[in-house]
Amino acid sequence: MRTDVRWPLYSVAASRPRSTVHNRQARSIGRYRVWWFLYSAFAGLSMQTHIVPVGFDYDRLIAPLVRDQVDVDRVILLEGAVGSEANVEYSRNLSRKLETDFRNLLGAETDRFVLEDVYDYDEAFEQAFELITAELDDGNEVWVNVAAMPRTVSFAFATAAHSLMVERQDDREAIHTYYTAPEKYLETELAEELREGIDLLEALIDGWDATEPVETVVGRERIDDRLESVRELLAEFDERGTTIGAKEIDGGHIVELPVASFSNVKPFEELILYKLGEDGEFDSVSELAESLARELNEEYTDSFRSKVIYTVDRLGPGGKGYIEREEHGKSYRTRLSRIGELWVRAHSDSGLGH
């Protein structure tokens, strides 16, 4: 059973004076946490919390999680409060729909959190840092969706998550940022519908200028078709936002974004990264050291093996994050992490390999 459980009554977001909406949402989040902590403290469980900026999207925010059968225990929906009244209300309508569907489709407890100014990067970063920190302190795994809302919010939340991965290395595996792509954007269809509307209006104008009746120039069927098409498109826009569907990428619908290291890679570290890039996974660090010694025409000694072990540790999850290690009996399977693969690819002449 966990013995380090914290028992805050309110979310971190409520620790500073904010709007009435903020205070209400903070109390709602806080009440749910109290219930969950009482349960998880005895069960030894942790939640998977998704932080989701809403913007003008619906499908791409929930469909990937449903299709990939992702465990979602709790969702924090981020709403913007800047822009025209119509824009704000449209986004809030989508947020309300998402709130309902996350509960019904995924069984997730859902809260809505208002960002007062979606263009204030500093404020968004601070709020992101507080939200993610609070979840980590509660022992939860955090997934941050950066697919929607203005880029200031996306980058602020991604950077906050990145900063916490570096700052709290023990929690690095519990922090994720991810992107989801739609199957299509409605903007292009809306533009095409406007072009069709222009053609129809021009035909009507030509009919008025002609000597024969308008209905002989533009048939009723054409007008009915256009009206039906526009209504269907607007209904889709109102129901599903500006994007439709969730695009499958490499067998899934979620693209996780790796965290980069803030440290330079040293020459011997480069050799190990390139070796893993060329040969793939090794069953143990000793096997990696032996293979590297042969390649370098070095004598495989305890000293060389210790040097490799030390370097792998520096490149591992508790260090620069370029290598993943999976316990396997008394050994550790060793391979490149996602950011390690990207580093090798970027620094090689052609793809993976030195």
Summary of the structure (lengths in Angstrom):
residues: 354
radius of gyration: 26.6
end to end distance: 47.2
largest distance: 99.7
contacts: 1087
relative contact order: 0.10
helix: 55%
strand: 15%
